Amino acid sequence: MFNKVILIGNLTRDVELRYLPSGQALAKCGIATNRRFKDASGAQKDETMFVDFTVWGRSAEVANQYLRKGSRVLLEGRLVLEQWTDQSGQKRSKHSITVENLKMLDRKGENEGYTQGAPAQSGYSQPQGGSSYSQPAPQSAPAQQPKQQPAQELPSIDIDEDEIPF
């Protein structure tokens, strides 16, 4: 059988990160996707779908660090059916996505304006009080200027309009 889901959309809320007793990271969030189509009468309609998803391991920690409500993401994973019994004893279920691959589609500096009881800050800022995962600074070497190539002149073509076949 084949169970694969690919969605592009915006997060409906901030990522909720938890750790299992085993130490493995688990992040839960939701995504909203849109579909625009024409109905039978020819009128444009918009359909919005809301789907919850789960991310595991290091990807969950990265999602929590960089993603905020409204962030645009691409999710690739599998569809799962979650089942539970609610407080009143009724059996409940819902479909969700277990993410196997997550791509952040926002550019650096986008989606900074979201604030809910917190000062505005970029979702892409460096972590505080820790080492960053940036590349080491290059060794000092004499800077080389790229050589400028001489400008090439394009040859002129003398074509009569009657000679053009179209």
ABEGO torsion letter per residue (X at the ends): XBBBBBBBBBBABBBBBBBBAAGBBBBBBBBBBBBBBBBAAGBBBBBBBBBBBBBBEAAAAAAAAABBBGBBBBBBBBBBBBBBBBAAGBBBBBBBBBBABBBBABBBGBGAABBBGBBBBBAABBBBGBBBABBBBBBBBBBBBBBBBBBBBBBBBBBBAAABAX
